[in-house]
Amino acid sequence: MLFEADKVMFEIYRETEYSGKYRVVYFTELQDHNKETEINHALAGEHFFDGFIRNFRKDEAKEIINSILARLNDGERVDPQEVERALGDHMA
């Protein structure tokens, strides 16, 4: 069983008010100084995928997410199921 500290909550979304780019926010890693702004950006955006990644080897999971963001921002069609498959065992 995973505890809250053992996982990181994230969301991939597309900005609708700014650049139209896909972005990710790691909610459980936000600090007080940027929490409200980042959450508001995500809420204003178009939801694409969300979930939890394991804290163990989270840097590898973040690299996978960044590569998916690059593909999306280059105009490639990526299904949410493909994100889940790519993250595989990194998902909590």
HTML snippet that shows the backbone in 3Dmol.js (N, CA, C, O; Angstrom):
<script src="https://3Dmol.org/build/3Dmol-min.js"></script>
<div id="view" style="width:600px;height:400px;position:relative"></div>
<script>
const pdb = `
ATOM      1  N   MET A   1       0.846  -1.185   0.000  1.00  0.00           N
ATOM      2  CA  MET A   1       0.000   0.000   0.000  1.00  0.00           C
ATOM      3  C   MET A   1       0.889   1.246   0.000  1.00  0.00           C
ATOM      4  O   MET A   1       1.829   1.349   0.788  1.00  0.00           O
ATOM      5  N   LEU A   2       0.580   2.186  -0.892  1.00  0.00           N
ATOM      6  CA  LEU A   2       1.359   3.412  -0.985  1.00  0.00           C
ATOM      7  C   LEU A   2       0.780   4.478  -0.066  1.00  0.00           C
ATOM      8  O   LEU A   2      -0.435   4.645   0.033  1.00  0.00           O
ATOM      9  N   PHE A   3       1.667   5.184   0.595  1.00  0.00           N
ATOM     10  CA  PHE A   3       1.255   6.333   1.401  1.00  0.00           C
ATOM     11  C   PHE A   3       1.311   7.574   0.528  1.00  0.00           C
ATOM     12  O   PHE A   3       1.919   7.559  -0.542  1.00  0.00           O
ATOM     13  N   GLU A   4       0.672   8.658   0.986  1.00  0.00           N
ATOM     14  CA  GLU A   4       0.662   9.913   0.227  1.00  0.00           C
ATOM     15  C   GLU A   4       2.072  10.368  -0.137  1.00  0.00           C
ATOM     16  O   GLU A   4       2.289  10.873  -1.239  1.00  0.00           O
ATOM     17  N   ALA A   5       3.019  10.198   0.757  1.00  0.00           N
ATOM     18  CA  ALA A   5       4.389  10.650   0.512  1.00  0.00           C
ATOM     19  C   ALA A   5       5.103   9.784  -0.513  1.00  0.00           C
ATOM     20  O   ALA A   5       6.171  10.161  -0.995  1.00  0.00           O
ATOM     21  N   ASP A   6       4.539   8.631  -0.859  1.00  0.00           N
ATOM     22  CA  ASP A   6       5.168   7.709  -1.791  1.00  0.00           C
ATOM     23  C   ASP A   6       4.753   7.926  -3.244  1.00  0.00           C
ATOM     24  O   ASP A   6       5.189   7.193  -4.132  1.00  0.00           O
ATOM     25  N   LYS A   7       3.909   8.935  -3.488  1.00  0.00           N
ATOM     26  CA  LYS A   7       3.443   9.172  -4.846  1.00  0.00           C
ATOM     27  C   LYS A   7       3.288  10.663  -5.114  1.00  0.00           C
ATOM     28  O   LYS A   7       3.171  11.474  -4.195  1.00  0.00           O
ATOM     29  N   VAL A   8       3.292  10.995  -6.390  1.00  0.00           N
ATOM     30  CA  VAL A   8       3.205  12.380  -6.839  1.00  0.00           C
ATOM     31  C   VAL A   8       1.982  12.502  -7.756  1.00  0.00           C
ATOM     32  O   VAL A   8       1.870  11.794  -8.756  1.00  0.00           O
ATOM     33  N   MET A   9       1.083  13.399  -7.401  1.00  0.00           N
ATOM     34  CA  MET A   9      -0.116  13.644  -8.214  1.00  0.00           C
ATOM     35  C   MET A   9       0.233  14.642  -9.319  1.00  0.00           C
ATOM     36  O   MET A   9       0.861  15.670  -9.067  1.00  0.00           O
ATOM     37  N   PHE A  10      -0.187  14.321 -10.555  1.00  0.00           N
ATOM     38  CA  PHE A  10       0.128  15.201 -11.680  1.00  0.00           C
ATOM     39  C   PHE A  10      -1.055  15.295 -12.631  1.00  0.00           C
ATOM     40  O   PHE A  10      -1.972  14.475 -12.601  1.00  0.00           O
ATOM     41  N   GLU A  11      -1.007  16.324 -13.479  1.00  0.00           N
ATOM     42  CA  GLU A  11      -1.982  16.477 -14.553  1.00  0.00           C
ATOM     43  C   GLU A  11      -1.280  17.037 -15.783  1.00  0.00           C
ATOM     44  O   GLU A  11      -0.475  17.964 -15.695  1.00  0.00           O
ATOM     45  N   ILE A  12      -1.604  16.457 -16.918  1.00  0.00           N
ATOM     46  CA  ILE A  12      -1.178  17.002 -18.202  1.00  0.00           C
ATOM     47  C   ILE A  12      -2.394  17.734 -18.767  1.00  0.00           C
ATOM     48  O   ILE A  12      -3.490  17.177 -18.831  1.00  0.00           O
ATOM     49  N   TYR A  13      -2.190  18.971 -19.171  1.00  0.00           N
ATOM     50  CA  TYR A  13      -3.283  19.781 -19.700  1.00  0.00           C
ATOM     51  C   TYR A  13      -2.777  20.643 -20.843  1.00  0.00           C
ATOM     52  O   TYR A  13      -1.573  20.834 -21.013  1.00  0.00           O
ATOM     53  N   ARG A  14      -3.720  21.160 -21.623  1.00  0.00           N
ATOM     54  CA  ARG A  14      -3.374  22.088 -22.706  1.00  0.00           C
ATOM     55  C   ARG A  14      -3.846  23.466 -22.309  1.00  0.00           C
ATOM     56  O   ARG A  14      -5.006  23.659 -21.944  1.00  0.00           O
ATOM     57  N   GLU A  15      -2.938  24.422 -22.382  1.00  0.00           N
ATOM     58  CA  GLU A  15      -3.300  25.803 -22.072  1.00  0.00           C
ATOM     59  C   GLU A  15      -4.316  26.283 -23.105  1.00  0.00           C
ATOM     60  O   GLU A  15      -4.149  26.054 -24.303  1.00  0.00           O
ATOM     61  N   THR A  16      -5.346  26.937 -22.644  1.00  0.00           N
ATOM     62  CA  THR A  16      -6.339  27.484 -23.572  1.00  0.00           C
ATOM     63  C   THR A  16      -6.309  29.006 -23.577  1.00  0.00           C
ATOM     64  O   THR A  16      -6.846  29.632 -24.491  1.00  0.00           O
ATOM     65  N   GLU A  17      -5.692  29.601 -22.575  1.00  0.00           N
ATOM     66  CA  GLU A  17      -5.671  31.058 -22.482  1.00  0.00           C
ATOM     67  C   GLU A  17      -4.348  31.672 -22.931  1.00  0.00           C
ATOM     68  O   GLU A  17      -4.284  32.877 -23.177  1.00  0.00           O
ATOM     69  N   TYR A  18      -3.306  30.876 -23.040  1.00  0.00           N
ATOM     70  CA  TYR A  18      -1.981  31.424 -23.326  1.00  0.00           C
ATOM     71  C   TYR A  18      -1.467  30.888 -24.657  1.00  0.00           C
ATOM     72  O   TYR A  18      -1.923  31.319 -25.716  1.00  0.00           O
ATOM     73  N   SER A  19      -0.546  29.976 -24.613  1.00  0.00           N
ATOM     74  CA  SER A  19       0.136  29.533 -25.821  1.00  0.00           C
ATOM     75  C   SER A  19      -0.518  28.349 -26.520  1.00  0.00           C
ATOM     76  O   SER A  19      -0.175  28.047 -27.663  1.00  0.00           O
ATOM     77  N   GLY A  20      -1.451  27.675 -25.861  1.00  0.00           N
ATOM     78  CA  GLY A  20      -2.042  26.478 -26.441  1.00  0.00           C
ATOM     79  C   GLY A  20      -1.151  25.256 -26.320  1.00  0.00           C
ATOM     80  O   GLY A  20      -1.456  24.206 -26.885  1.00  0.00           O
ATOM     81  N   LYS A  21      -0.063  25.382 -25.597  1.00  0.00           N
ATOM     82  CA  LYS A  21       0.890  24.289 -25.411  1.00  0.00           C
ATOM     83  C   LYS A  21       0.406  23.326 -24.329  1.00  0.00           C
ATOM     84  O   LYS A  21      -0.347  23.696 -23.428  1.00  0.00           O
ATOM     85  N   TYR A  22       0.857  22.096 -24.447  1.00  0.00           N
ATOM     86  CA  TYR A  22       0.599  21.108 -23.401  1.00  0.00           C
ATOM     87  C   TYR A  22       1.614  21.308 -22.293  1.00  0.00           C
ATOM     88  O   TYR A  22       2.790  21.571 -22.548  1.00  0.00           O
ATOM     89  N   ARG A  23       1.150  21.180 -21.071  1.00  0.00           N
ATOM     90  CA  ARG A  23       1.989  21.381 -19.893  1.00  0.00           C
ATOM     91  C   ARG A  23       1.652  20.318 -18.862  1.00  0.00           C
ATOM     92  O   ARG A  23       0.636  19.630 -18.961  1.00  0.00           O
ATOM     93  N   VAL A  24       2.517  20.198 -17.881  1.00  0.00           N
ATOM     94  CA  VAL A  24       2.273  19.284 -16.766  1.00  0.00           C
ATOM     95  C   VAL A  24       2.419  20.057 -15.467  1.00  0.00           C
ATOM     96  O   VAL A  24       3.252  20.957 -15.356  1.00  0.00           O
ATOM     97  N   VAL A  25       1.617  19.704 -14.502  1.00  0.00           N
ATOM     98  CA  VAL A  25       1.761  20.254 -13.161  1.00  0.00           C
ATOM     99  C   VAL A  25       1.815  19.071 -12.198  1.00  0.00           C
ATOM    100  O   VAL A  25       0.999  18.152 -12.267  1.00  0.00           O
ATOM    101  N   TYR A  26       2.786  19.118 -11.307  1.00  0.00           N
ATOM    102  CA  TYR A  26       2.943  18.096 -10.269  1.00  0.00           C
ATOM    103  C   TYR A  26       2.388  18.705  -8.984  1.00  0.00           C
ATOM    104  O   TYR A  26       3.099  19.396  -8.254  1.00  0.00           O
ATOM    105  N   PHE A  27       1.126  18.442  -8.722  1.00  0.00           N
ATOM    106  CA  PHE A  27       0.418  19.106  -7.629  1.00  0.00           C
ATOM    107  C   PHE A  27       1.081  18.905  -6.272  1.00  0.00           C
ATOM    108  O   PHE A  27       1.193  19.852  -5.494  1.00  0.00           O
ATOM    109  N   THR A  28       1.517  17.701  -5.982  1.00  0.00           N
ATOM    110  CA  THR A  28       2.053  17.415  -4.651  1.00  0.00           C
ATOM    111  C   THR A  28       3.463  17.956  -4.456  1.00  0.00           C
ATOM    112  O   THR A  28       4.024  17.833  -3.367  1.00  0.00           O
ATOM    113  N   GLU A  29       4.042  18.551  -5.491  1.00  0.00           N
ATOM    114  CA  GLU A  29       5.374  19.152  -5.362  1.00  0.00           C
ATOM    115  C   GLU A  29       5.325  20.679  -5.365  1.00  0.00           C
ATOM    116  O   GLU A  29       6.365  21.334  -5.300  1.00  0.00           O
ATOM    117  N   LEU A  30       4.134  21.239  -5.438  1.00  0.00           N
ATOM    118  CA  LEU A  30       4.011  22.700  -5.456  1.00  0.00           C
ATOM    119  C   LEU A  30       4.354  23.285  -4.094  1.00  0.00           C
ATOM    120  O   LEU A  30       4.097  22.680  -3.053  1.00  0.00           O
ATOM    121  N   GLN A  31       4.933  24.456  -4.126  1.00  0.00           N
ATOM    122  CA  GLN A  31       5.270  25.191  -2.912  1.00  0.00           C
ATOM    123  C   GLN A  31       4.224  26.277  -2.696  1.00  0.00           C
ATOM    124  O   GLN A  31       3.447  26.581  -3.601  1.00  0.00           O
ATOM    125  N   ASP A  32       4.201  26.853  -1.520  1.00  0.00           N
ATOM    126  CA  ASP A  32       3.212  27.887  -1.209  1.00  0.00           C
ATOM    127  C   ASP A  32       3.278  29.071  -2.169  1.00  0.00           C
ATOM    128  O   ASP A  32       2.245  29.657  -2.494  1.00  0.00           O
ATOM    129  N   HIS A  33       4.482  29.432  -2.630  1.00  0.00           N
ATOM    130  CA  HIS A  33       4.621  30.619  -3.478  1.00  0.00           C
ATOM    131  C   HIS A  33       4.077  30.425  -4.895  1.00  0.00           C
ATOM    132  O   HIS A  33       3.774  31.412  -5.565  1.00  0.00           O
ATOM    133  N   ASN A  34       3.943  29.170  -5.375  1.00  0.00           N
ATOM    134  CA  ASN A  34       3.455  28.965  -6.736  1.00  0.00           C
ATOM    135  C   ASN A  34       2.209  28.086  -6.810  1.00  0.00           C
ATOM    136  O   ASN A  34       1.698  27.830  -7.900  1.00  0.00           O
ATOM    137  N   LYS A  35       1.728  27.633  -5.691  1.00  0.00           N
ATOM    138  CA  LYS A  35       0.609  26.684  -5.661  1.00  0.00           C
ATOM    139  C   LYS A  35      -0.644  27.242  -6.342  1.00  0.00           C
ATOM    140  O   LYS A  35      -1.192  26.610  -7.245  1.00  0.00           O
ATOM    141  N   GLU A  36      -1.088  28.404  -5.920  1.00  0.00           N
ATOM    142  CA  GLU A  36      -2.333  28.956  -6.445  1.00  0.00           C
ATOM    143  C   GLU A  36      -2.240  29.237  -7.940  1.00  0.00           C
ATOM    144  O   GLU A  36      -3.172  28.930  -8.683  1.00  0.00           O
ATOM    145  N   THR A  37      -1.139  29.812  -8.387  1.00  0.00           N
ATOM    146  CA  THR A  37      -0.971  30.141  -9.804  1.00  0.00           C
ATOM    147  C   THR A  37      -0.981  28.893 -10.661  1.00  0.00           C
ATOM    148  O   THR A  37      -1.679  28.843 -11.674  1.00  0.00           O
ATOM    149  N   GLU A  38      -0.224  27.893 -10.275  1.00  0.00           N
ATOM    150  CA  GLU A  38      -0.126  26.667 -11.072  1.00  0.00           C
ATOM    151  C   GLU A  38      -1.452  25.917 -11.115  1.00  0.00           C
ATOM    152  O   GLU A  38      -1.840  25.397 -12.161  1.00  0.00           O
ATOM    153  N   ILE A  39      -2.139  25.861  -9.999  1.00  0.00           N
ATOM    154  CA  ILE A  39      -3.442  25.189  -9.962  1.00  0.00           C
ATOM    155  C   ILE A  39      -4.435  25.933 -10.841  1.00  0.00           C
ATOM    156  O   ILE A  39      -5.202  25.304 -11.569  1.00  0.00           O
ATOM    157  N   ASN A  40      -4.434  27.251 -10.788  1.00  0.00           N
ATOM    158  CA  ASN A  40      -5.339  28.044 -11.630  1.00  0.00           C
ATOM    159  C   ASN A  40      -5.060  27.845 -13.114  1.00  0.00           C
ATOM    160  O   ASN A  40      -5.992  27.766 -13.914  1.00  0.00           O
ATOM    161  N   HIS A  41      -3.778  27.762 -13.493  1.00  0.00           N
ATOM    162  CA  HIS A  41      -3.436  27.495 -14.896  1.00  0.00           C
ATOM    163  C   HIS A  41      -3.992  26.148 -15.331  1.00  0.00           C
ATOM    164  O   HIS A  41      -4.564  26.027 -16.414  1.00  0.00           O
ATOM    165  N   ALA A  42      -3.823  25.133 -14.485  1.00  0.00           N
ATOM    166  CA  ALA A  42      -4.308  23.792 -14.832  1.00  0.00           C
ATOM    167  C   ALA A  42      -5.829  23.767 -14.923  1.00  0.00           C
ATOM    168  O   ALA A  42      -6.388  23.150 -15.830  1.00  0.00           O
ATOM    169  N   LEU A  43      -6.496  24.433 -13.992  1.00  0.00           N
ATOM    170  CA  LEU A  43      -7.959  24.451 -14.006  1.00  0.00           C
ATOM    171  C   LEU A  43      -8.515  25.188 -15.220  1.00  0.00           C
ATOM    172  O   LEU A  43      -9.573  24.828 -15.736  1.00  0.00           O
ATOM    173  N   ALA A  44      -7.810  26.208 -15.673  1.00  0.00           N
ATOM    174  CA  ALA A  44      -8.257  26.975 -16.833  1.00  0.00           C
ATOM    175  C   ALA A  44      -7.969  26.244 -18.138  1.00  0.00           C
ATOM    176  O   ALA A  44      -8.548  26.564 -19.176  1.00  0.00           O
ATOM    177  N   GLY A  45      -7.073  25.263 -18.082  1.00  0.00           N
ATOM    178  CA  GLY A  45      -6.691  24.533 -19.280  1.00  0.00           C
ATOM    179  C   GLY A  45      -7.631  23.395 -19.612  1.00  0.00           C
ATOM    180  O   GLY A  45      -8.599  23.132 -18.899  1.00  0.00           O
ATOM    181  N   GLU A  46      -7.326  22.727 -20.710  1.00  0.00           N
ATOM    182  CA  GLU A  46      -8.102  21.582 -21.186  1.00  0.00           C
ATOM    183  C   GLU A  46      -7.423  20.309 -20.684  1.00  0.00           C
ATOM    184  O   GLU A  46      -6.288  20.019 -21.060  1.00  0.00           O
ATOM    185  N   HIS A  47      -8.108  19.562 -19.849  1.00  0.00           N
ATOM    186  CA  HIS A  47      -7.561  18.337 -19.251  1.00  0.00           C
ATOM    187  C   HIS A  47      -7.200  17.328 -20.331  1.00  0.00           C
ATOM    188  O   HIS A  47      -7.947  17.142 -21.292  1.00  0.00           O
ATOM    189  N   PHE A  48      -6.043  16.674 -20.167  1.00  0.00           N
ATOM    190  CA  PHE A  48      -5.638  15.607 -21.085  1.00  0.00           C
ATOM    191  C   PHE A  48      -5.443  14.283 -20.347  1.00  0.00           C
ATOM    192  O   PHE A  48      -5.970  13.255 -20.771  1.00  0.00           O
ATOM    193  N   PHE A  49      -4.694  14.302 -19.249  1.00  0.00           N
ATOM    194  CA  PHE A  49      -4.413  13.072 -18.498  1.00  0.00           C
ATOM    195  C   PHE A  49      -4.001  13.444 -17.094  1.00  0.00           C
ATOM    196  O   PHE A  49      -3.361  14.474 -16.883  1.00  0.00           O
ATOM    197  N   ASP A  50      -4.362  12.615 -16.129  1.00  0.00           N
ATOM    198  CA  ASP A  50      -3.889  12.831 -14.763  1.00  0.00           C
ATOM    199  C   ASP A  50      -3.694  11.492 -14.075  1.00  0.00           C
ATOM    200  O   ASP A  50      -4.171  10.455 -14.536  1.00  0.00           O
ATOM    201  N   GLY A  51      -2.994  11.544 -12.982  1.00  0.00           N
ATOM    202  CA  GLY A  51      -2.750  10.328 -12.224  1.00  0.00           C
ATOM    203  C   GLY A  51      -1.703  10.552 -11.157  1.00  0.00           C
ATOM    204  O   GLY A  51      -1.399  11.681 -10.772  1.00  0.00           O
ATOM    205  N   PHE A  52      -1.165   9.449 -10.697  1.00  0.00           N
ATOM    206  CA  PHE A  52      -0.116   9.460  -9.687  1.00  0.00           C
ATOM    207  C   PHE A  52       1.062   8.664 -10.208  1.00  0.00           C
ATOM    208  O   PHE A  52       0.893   7.594 -10.794  1.00  0.00           O
ATOM    209  N   ILE A  53       2.260   9.194  -9.991  1.00  0.00           N
ATOM    210  CA  ILE A  53       3.476   8.425 -10.269  1.00  0.00           C
ATOM    211  C   ILE A  53       4.122   8.081  -8.941  1.00  0.00           C
ATOM    212  O   ILE A  53       3.986   8.806  -7.955  1.00  0.00           O
ATOM    213  N   ARG A  54       4.816   6.977  -8.937  1.00  0.00           N
ATOM    214  CA  ARG A  54       5.515   6.558  -7.726  1.00  0.00           C
ATOM    215  C   ARG A  54       6.668   7.517  -7.448  1.00  0.00           C
ATOM    216  O   ARG A  54       7.344   7.972  -8.370  1.00  0.00           O
ATOM    217  N   ASN A  55       6.880   7.813  -6.199  1.00  0.00           N
ATOM    218  CA  ASN A  55       7.977   8.690  -5.813  1.00  0.00           C
ATOM    219  C   ASN A  55       9.324   8.029  -6.127  1.00  0.00           C
ATOM    220  O   ASN A  55      10.292   8.705  -6.478  1.00  0.00           O
ATOM    221  N   PHE A  56       9.370   6.713  -5.997  1.00  0.00           N
ATOM    222  CA  PHE A  56      10.573   5.950  -6.321  1.00  0.00           C
ATOM    223  C   PHE A  56      10.781   6.003  -7.834  1.00  0.00           C
ATOM    224  O   PHE A  56       9.900   5.590  -8.588  1.00  0.00           O
ATOM    225  N   ARG A  57      11.915   6.497  -8.282  1.00  0.00           N
ATOM    226  CA  ARG A  57      12.269   6.646  -9.695  1.00  0.00           C
ATOM    227  C   ARG A  57      11.355   7.638 -10.414  1.00  0.00           C
ATOM    228  O   ARG A  57      11.071   7.483 -11.602  1.00  0.00           O
ATOM    229  N   LYS A  58      10.898   8.655  -9.684  1.00  0.00           N
ATOM    230  CA  LYS A  58       9.998   9.646 -10.296  1.00  0.00           C
ATOM    231  C   LYS A  58      10.694  10.444 -11.387  1.00  0.00           C
ATOM    232  O   LYS A  58      10.033  10.932 -12.304  1.00  0.00           O
ATOM    233  N   ASP A  59      12.028  10.590 -11.307  1.00  0.00           N
ATOM    234  CA  ASP A  59      12.743  11.331 -12.349  1.00  0.00           C
ATOM    235  C   ASP A  59      12.616  10.637 -13.701  1.00  0.00           C
ATOM    236  O   ASP A  59      12.514  11.299 -14.734  1.00  0.00           O
ATOM    237  N   GLU A  60      12.623   9.306 -13.695  1.00  0.00           N
ATOM    238  CA  GLU A  60      12.418   8.560 -14.941  1.00  0.00           C
ATOM    239  C   GLU A  60      11.005   8.804 -15.471  1.00  0.00           C
ATOM    240  O   GLU A  60      10.813   9.001 -16.671  1.00  0.00           O
ATOM    241  N   ALA A  61      10.025   8.789 -14.579  1.00  0.00           N
ATOM    242  CA  ALA A  61       8.641   9.038 -14.988  1.00  0.00           C
ATOM    243  C   ALA A  61       8.500  10.449 -15.557  1.00  0.00           C
ATOM    244  O   ALA A  61       7.805  10.652 -16.552  1.00  0.00           O
ATOM    245  N   LYS A  62       9.152  11.414 -14.931  1.00  0.00           N
ATOM    246  CA  LYS A  62       9.075  12.795 -15.420  1.00  0.00           C
ATOM    247  C   LYS A  62       9.711  12.926 -16.800  1.00  0.00           C
ATOM    248  O   LYS A  62       9.244  13.720 -17.616  1.00  0.00           O
ATOM    249  N   GLU A  63      10.764  12.163 -17.074  1.00  0.00           N
ATOM    250  CA  GLU A  63      11.377  12.175 -18.405  1.00  0.00           C
ATOM    251  C   GLU A  63      10.405  11.632 -19.444  1.00  0.00           C
ATOM    252  O   GLU A  63      10.310  12.156 -20.554  1.00  0.00           O
ATOM    253  N   ILE A  64       9.682  10.574 -19.074  1.00  0.00           N
ATOM    254  CA  ILE A  64       8.677  10.012 -19.972  1.00  0.00           C
ATOM    255  C   ILE A  64       7.587  11.045 -20.245  1.00  0.00           C
ATOM    256  O   ILE A  64       7.188  11.245 -21.392  1.00  0.00           O
ATOM    257  N   ILE A  65       7.113  11.693 -19.197  1.00  0.00           N
ATOM    258  CA  ILE A  65       6.076  12.726 -19.349  1.00  0.00           C
ATOM    259  C   ILE A  65       6.585  13.871 -20.218  1.00  0.00           C
ATOM    260  O   ILE A  65       5.856  14.367 -21.078  1.00  0.00           O
ATOM    261  N   ASN A  66       7.821  14.292 -20.005  1.00  0.00           N
ATOM    262  CA  ASN A  66       8.388  15.377 -20.822  1.00  0.00           C
ATOM    263  C   ASN A  66       8.486  14.990 -22.293  1.00  0.00           C
ATOM    264  O   ASN A  66       8.262  15.824 -23.171  1.00  0.00           O
ATOM    265  N   SER A  67       8.821  13.730 -22.568  1.00  0.00           N
ATOM    266  CA  SER A  67       8.899  13.296 -23.969  1.00  0.00           C
ATOM    267  C   SER A  67       7.504  13.267 -24.599  1.00  0.00           C
ATOM    268  O   SER A  67       7.348  13.571 -25.782  1.00  0.00           O
ATOM    269  N   ILE A  68       6.495  12.901 -23.809  1.00  0.00           N
ATOM    270  CA  ILE A  68       5.123  12.919 -24.313  1.00  0.00           C
ATOM    271  C   ILE A  68       4.679  14.359 -24.572  1.00  0.00           C
ATOM    272  O   ILE A  68       4.031  14.632 -25.583  1.00  0.00           O
ATOM    273  N   LEU A  69       5.020  15.286 -23.667  1.00  0.00           N
ATOM    274  CA  LEU A  69       4.693  16.700 -23.873  1.00  0.00           C
ATOM    275  C   LEU A  69       5.335  17.218 -25.160  1.00  0.00           C
ATOM    276  O   LEU A  69       4.698  17.945 -25.921  1.00  0.00           O
ATOM    277  N   ALA A  70       6.583  16.849 -25.403  1.00  0.00           N
ATOM    278  CA  ALA A  70       7.271  17.293 -26.616  1.00  0.00           C
ATOM    279  C   ALA A  70       6.546  16.782 -27.857  1.00  0.00           C
ATOM    280  O   ALA A  70       6.371  17.520 -28.826  1.00  0.00           O
ATOM    281  N   ARG A  71       6.130  15.533 -27.828  1.00  0.00           N
ATOM    282  CA  ARG A  71       5.392  14.969 -28.964  1.00  0.00           C
ATOM    283  C   ARG A  71       4.075  15.703 -29.173  1.00  0.00           C
ATOM    284  O   ARG A  71       3.729  16.058 -30.300  1.00  0.00           O
ATOM    285  N   LEU A  72       3.338  15.931 -28.086  1.00  0.00           N
ATOM    286  CA  LEU A  72       2.058  16.643 -28.187  1.00  0.00           C
ATOM    287  C   LEU A  72       2.258  18.055 -28.728  1.00  0.00           C
ATOM    288  O   LEU A  72       1.501  18.508 -29.586  1.00  0.00           O
ATOM    289  N   ASN A  73       3.270  18.742 -28.227  1.00  0.00           N
ATOM    290  CA  ASN A  73       3.521  20.123 -28.646  1.00  0.00           C
ATOM    291  C   ASN A  73       4.082  20.219 -30.059  1.00  0.00           C
ATOM    292  O   ASN A  73       4.067  21.288 -30.668  1.00  0.00           O
ATOM    293  N   ASP A  74       4.582  19.086 -30.581  1.00  0.00           N
ATOM    294  CA  ASP A  74       5.014  19.041 -31.981  1.00  0.00           C
ATOM    295  C   ASP A  74       3.858  18.689 -32.914  1.00  0.00           C
ATOM    296  O   ASP A  74       4.043  18.575 -34.125  1.00  0.00           O
ATOM    297  N   GLY A  75       2.663  18.518 -32.342  1.00  0.00           N
ATOM    298  CA  GLY A  75       1.481  18.261 -33.144  1.00  0.00           C
ATOM    299  C   GLY A  75       1.125  16.795 -33.317  1.00  0.00           C
ATOM    300  O   GLY A  75       0.164  16.470 -34.015  1.00  0.00           O
ATOM    301  N   GLU A  76       1.873  15.920 -32.702  1.00  0.00           N
ATOM    302  CA  GLU A  76       1.590  14.487 -32.815  1.00  0.00           C
ATOM    303  C   GLU A  76       0.349  14.130 -31.988  1.00  0.00           C
ATOM    304  O   GLU A  76       0.146  14.654 -30.893  1.00  0.00           O
ATOM    305  N   ARG A  77      -0.460  13.245 -32.524  1.00  0.00           N
ATOM    306  CA  ARG A  77      -1.632  12.757 -31.777  1.00  0.00           C
ATOM    307  C   ARG A  77      -1.177  11.657 -30.826  1.00  0.00           C
ATOM    308  O   ARG A  77      -0.575  10.665 -31.239  1.00  0.00           O
ATOM    309  N   VAL A  78      -1.471  11.849 -29.565  1.00  0.00           N
ATOM    310  CA  VAL A  78      -1.147  10.870 -28.540  1.00  0.00           C
ATOM    311  C   VAL A  78      -2.419  10.624 -27.739  1.00  0.00           C
ATOM    312  O   VAL A  78      -3.049  11.567 -27.260  1.00  0.00           O
ATOM    313  N   ASP A  79      -2.789   9.374 -27.596  1.00  0.00           N
ATOM    314  CA  ASP A  79      -3.970   9.022 -26.810  1.00  0.00           C
ATOM    315  C   ASP A  79      -3.608   8.940 -25.334  1.00  0.00           C
ATOM    316  O   ASP A  79      -2.481   8.573 -25.000  1.00  0.00           O
ATOM    317  N   PRO A  80      -4.537   9.273 -24.446  1.00  0.00           N
ATOM    318  CA  PRO A  80      -4.279   9.129 -23.008  1.00  0.00           C
ATOM    319  C   PRO A  80      -3.870   7.705 -22.624  1.00  0.00           C
ATOM    320  O   PRO A  80      -3.075   7.521 -21.703  1.00  0.00           O
ATOM    321  N   GLN A  81      -4.401   6.704 -23.313  1.00  0.00           N
ATOM    322  CA  GLN A  81      -4.018   5.327 -23.019  1.00  0.00           C
ATOM    323  C   GLN A  81      -2.542   5.085 -23.320  1.00  0.00           C
ATOM    324  O   GLN A  81      -1.889   4.283 -22.651  1.00  0.00           O
ATOM    325  N   GLU A  82      -2.024   5.778 -24.322  1.00  0.00           N
ATOM    326  CA  GLU A  82      -0.615   5.656 -24.656  1.00  0.00           C
ATOM    327  C   GLU A  82       0.264   6.243 -23.547  1.00  0.00           C
ATOM    328  O   GLU A  82       1.351   5.735 -23.272  1.00  0.00           O
ATOM    329  N   VAL A  83      -0.215   7.308 -22.919  1.00  0.00           N
ATOM    330  CA  VAL A  83       0.512   7.897 -21.790  1.00  0.00           C
ATOM    331  C   VAL A  83       0.587   6.884 -20.658  1.00  0.00           C
ATOM    332  O   VAL A  83       1.644   6.678 -20.061  1.00  0.00           O
ATOM    333  N   GLU A  84      -0.542   6.258 -20.372  1.00  0.00           N
ATOM    334  CA  GLU A  84      -0.582   5.277 -19.294  1.00  0.00           C
ATOM    335  C   GLU A  84       0.332   4.089 -19.595  1.00  0.00           C
ATOM    336  O   GLU A  84       1.026   3.599 -18.705  1.00  0.00           O
ATOM    337  N   ARG A  85       0.333   3.630 -20.833  1.00  0.00           N
ATOM    338  CA  ARG A  85       1.220   2.520 -21.227  1.00  0.00           C
ATOM    339  C   ARG A  85       2.689   2.929 -21.107  1.00  0.00           C
ATOM    340  O   ARG A  85       3.520   2.153 -20.634  1.00  0.00           O
ATOM    341  N   ALA A  86       3.001   4.154 -21.538  1.00  0.00           N
ATOM    342  CA  ALA A  86       4.392   4.613 -21.500  1.00  0.00           C
ATOM    343  C   ALA A  86       4.897   4.719 -20.054  1.00  0.00           C
ATOM    344  O   ALA A  86       6.055   4.411 -19.774  1.00  0.00           O
ATOM    345  N   LEU A  87       4.038   5.148 -19.157  1.00  0.00           N
ATOM    346  CA  LEU A  87       4.441   5.277 -17.752  1.00  0.00           C
ATOM    347  C   LEU A  87       4.512   3.926 -17.050  1.00  0.00           C
ATOM    348  O   LEU A  87       5.303   3.745 -16.124  1.00  0.00           O
ATOM    349  N   GLY A  88       3.697   2.991 -17.484  1.00  0.00           N
ATOM    350  CA  GLY A  88       3.753   1.619 -16.989  1.00  0.00           C
ATOM    351  C   GLY A  88       3.867   1.492 -15.482  1.00  0.00           C
ATOM    352  O   GLY A  88       2.994   1.942 -14.740  1.00  0.00           O
ATOM    353  N   ASP A  89       4.955   0.871 -15.035  1.00  0.00           N
ATOM    354  CA  ASP A  89       5.172   0.616 -13.612  1.00  0.00           C
ATOM    355  C   ASP A  89       5.421   1.881 -12.795  1.00  0.00           C
ATOM    356  O   ASP A  89       5.420   1.833 -11.565  1.00  0.00           O
ATOM    357  N   HIS A  90       5.633   3.003 -13.461  1.00  0.00           N
ATOM    358  CA  HIS A  90       5.831   4.261 -12.748  1.00  0.00           C
ATOM    359  C   HIS A  90       4.521   4.798 -12.153  1.00  0.00           C
ATOM    360  O   HIS A  90       4.531   5.619 -11.236  1.00  0.00           O
ATOM    361  N   MET A  91       3.386   4.312 -12.702  1.00  0.00           N
ATOM    362  CA  MET A  91       2.084   4.750 -12.199  1.00  0.00           C
ATOM    363  C   MET A  91       1.827   4.130 -10.841  1.00  0.00           C
ATOM    364  O   MET A  91       2.121   2.958 -10.606  1.00  0.00           O
ATOM    365  N   ALA A  92       1.270   4.942  -9.948  1.00  0.00           N
ATOM    366  CA  ALA A  92       0.965   4.452  -8.597  1.00  0.00           C
ATOM    367  C   ALA A  92      -0.483   4.005  -8.525  1.00  0.00           C
ATOM    368  O   ALA A  92      -0.940   3.559  -7.473  1.00  0.00           O
TER     369      ALA A  92
END
`;
const viewer = $3Dmol.createViewer("view");
viewer.addModel(pdb, "pdb");
viewer.setStyle({}, {cartoon: {color: "spectrum"}});
viewer.zoomTo();
viewer.render();
</script>
